């Protein structure tokens, strides 16, 4: 089974997402609104088995 990953750089109003194949090829790059509708539209693009990595940095 192929393993896909979405990396998400979280912003206050909009966030960036990069969808990578198991070979680390970029399959899609997009940004989305930080709303329920924005999240739904983003997640509808990817298979349910897709792994999601969120940025770990930010102000504490």
PyMOL commands that set and color helices and strands:
alter all, ss='L'
color gray80, all
select helices_A, chain A and resi 36-43
alter helices_A, ss='H'
color red, helices_A
select strands_A, chain A and resi 5-9+14-20+26-33+51-54
alter strands_A, ss='S'
color yellow, strands_A
deselect
rebuild
show_as cartoon
